[in-house]
Amino acid sequence: MKKITVLILFFTAFSILAQDKFKTSTAIVNFEASVPFFEEVKAVNKLGTIVLEPLTSTLVCTVFIKDFHFKMDLMETHFNENYLESHRYPKSVFKGKIEKFDLKNVDGVEKEYDVTGKLYLHGKSKIIDFKALIKRVPQGIQITCNYPILVSDFNIAIPSVVASKISTTANTNLVGVVRSEEIMYLTLK
């Protein structure tokens, strides 16, 4: 009888804890560093991970650099080998806090939140601030944000030969729908 009670308590506790974390591994991250009159410098990564912990208002976003894809293979090769050096720095991580976030206030109406945290990229880190738009959708909670990344903040060297063809700011956009890990588990069964 005691074993059954312990098992029930364990699964109940696990269920409650699982609801405290929302996650996706299919967030879309776009970035663009194009300048007028030159080849488009634009990439998309459809395998971004977002973890939202409502109790602590923590937002964590992770992307693997090699998962960014360009229209031109050569541009993708240069991006991975020369600029972001994905063999040395395979991923980028943002970890921060959503100010004044309360899961009870998230509904179908998009609300804007201030987010502050540390972005790790190319072996460097920097505190960044941006706005996030958050709302409830049928699949979970949608998070959308835009933030510029200054190439110089992360010691990303752009050769002088192409410096005029690439913006020094990469405009970045993240969109993802996070779901409770418990719901994800039940859906997979």
C-alpha positions in Angstrom: 0.0 0.0 0.0 2.8 2.4 0.9 4.5 1.7 -2.5 1.3 2.6 -4.4 0.9 5.8 -2.3 4.5 6.8 -3.0 4.0 6.1 -6.8 0.8 8.2 -6.9 2.6 11.1 -5.1 5.6 10.8 -7.4 3.5 11.0 -10.6 1.3 13.8 -9.2 4.4 15.8 -8.3 5.9 15.1 -11.7 2.7 16.2 -13.4 2.7 19.5 -11.4 6.3 20.2 -12.2 5.9 19.4 -15.9 3.2 22.1 -16.1 5.7 24.7 -14.9 7.8 24.5 -18.1 6.7 25.2 -21.6 8.9 24.2 -24.5 9.3 23.9 -28.3 12.1 22.7 -30.5 10.6 24.0 -33.7 10.9 27.8 -33.2 11.8 29.7 -36.3 14.7 32.2 -36.1 15.3 34.5 -39.1 18.1 36.9 -39.5 19.0 39.4 -42.1 22.2 41.4 -42.6 21.6 42.7 -46.1 22.5 46.1 -47.5 20.9 47.8 -50.5 22.1 46.9 -54.0 24.0 43.7 -52.9 23.2 40.0 -52.6 20.6 39.3 -49.9 22.2 38.1 -46.6 19.4 36.2 -45.0 19.0 32.9 -43.2 16.4 30.8 -41.4 16.7 28.2 -38.7 13.6 26.1 -38.1 14.9 24.1 -35.2 15.2 26.7 -32.5 14.5 25.7 -28.9 12.5 27.9 -26.6 11.9 27.1 -22.9 9.5 29.3 -20.8 9.4 28.8 -17.1 6.4 30.9 -15.9 7.1 30.6 -12.2 10.5 32.4 -12.6 9.6 34.3 -15.7 12.6 32.8 -17.3 13.0 32.6 -21.1 15.7 30.5 -22.7 16.3 30.3 -26.4 18.9 28.1 -28.0 19.9 27.7 -31.7 22.5 25.6 -33.3 24.5 27.7 -35.8 24.7 24.9 -38.4 20.9 24.8 -38.6 20.8 28.3 -40.3 20.1 27.9 -44.0 20.8 30.4 -46.8 19.6 30.4 -50.4 23.2 30.0 -51.6 25.3 27.1 -50.3 28.5 29.2 -50.6 27.1 31.9 -48.3 26.1 29.2 -45.8 29.6 27.7 -45.9 31.2 31.2 -45.3 28.8 31.8 -42.5 29.7 28.6 -40.7 33.4 28.4 -41.4 34.6 32.1 -41.5 32.1 34.3 -39.6 30.4 32.3 -36.9 33.0 29.5 -36.8 30.3 26.9 -35.9 32.9 24.2 -35.4 34.2 26.2 -32.4 31.0 27.9 -31.3 28.2 25.4 -32.3 25.3 27.2 -30.6 23.9 30.5 -29.5 22.0 30.8 -26.2 19.8 33.6 -24.8 18.8 33.4 -21.1 16.7 36.1 -19.6 13.7 37.3 -17.6 10.4 38.5 -18.9 9.4 41.5 -16.8 6.0 41.5 -15.1 5.1 38.2 -16.6 2.2 36.2 -15.2 0.9 33.1 -17.0 -2.6 33.8 -15.7 -2.7 37.1 -17.7 -1.8 35.4 -21.0 -4.8 35.1 -23.2 -5.7 35.4 -26.9 -4.8 39.1 -27.0 -1.1 39.7 -27.8 0.6 41.6 -25.0 4.0 43.2 -25.1 6.6 42.4 -22.5 10.1 43.7 -21.8 12.8 41.0 -21.8 16.3 41.4 -20.5 19.0 38.8 -20.5 22.4 37.6 -21.7 23.0 36.5 -25.3 25.9 34.1 -25.8 27.2 34.0 -29.4 30.5 33.3 -31.0 32.3 32.8 -27.6 31.1 36.2 -26.2 28.2 37.3 -24.2 26.3 40.6 -23.9 23.2 41.8 -22.0 20.4 42.6 -24.4 17.0 44.1 -24.0 14.0 43.6 -26.4 10.3 43.4 -26.6 8.4 40.1 -26.8 4.8 39.7 -27.9 3.1 36.9 -26.1 -0.4 35.4 -26.5 -2.3 32.2 -26.0 -3.0 30.2 -29.2 -4.8 26.8 -29.6 -1.4 25.0 -29.8 0.0 26.7 -26.7 1.7 30.0 -26.0 3.1 32.0 -28.9 6.2 34.1 -28.4 7.5 36.6 -31.0 10.4 38.9 -30.7 12.8 41.0 -32.8 16.2 42.1 -31.7 19.2 43.5 -33.5 22.6 41.9 -33.1 25.7 44.1 -33.6 28.4 42.0 -35.2 31.1 43.9 -33.4 29.6 43.0 -30.0 30.5 39.4 -30.6 33.9 39.8 -32.4 32.6 38.4 -35.7 35.1 39.5 -38.2 33.9 40.5 -41.7 36.7 40.6 -44.2 37.2 44.1 -45.8 36.6 42.6 -49.3 32.9 42.1 -48.4 32.4 44.6 -45.6 30.4 46.9 -47.7 28.1 44.1 -48.8 27.1 42.9 -45.3 25.4 45.0 -42.6 27.1 45.4 -39.3 23.7 44.7 -37.6 21.9 41.4 -38.0 18.2 42.0 -37.6 16.9 38.8 -35.8 13.3 37.6 -35.5 12.2 34.6 -33.3 8.7 33.0 -33.4 7.7 29.9 -31.6 4.7 28.3 -29.9 5.6 26.6 -26.6 3.5 23.9 -25.0 3.5 22.3 -21.6 5.9 19.4 -21.5 3.1 17.3 -20.0 0.8 18.0 -23.0 3.7 17.3 -25.3 4.3 13.9 -23.6 0.6 13.0 -23.8 0.4 14.0 -27.4 3.3 11.7 -28.3 1.8 8.7 -26.7 
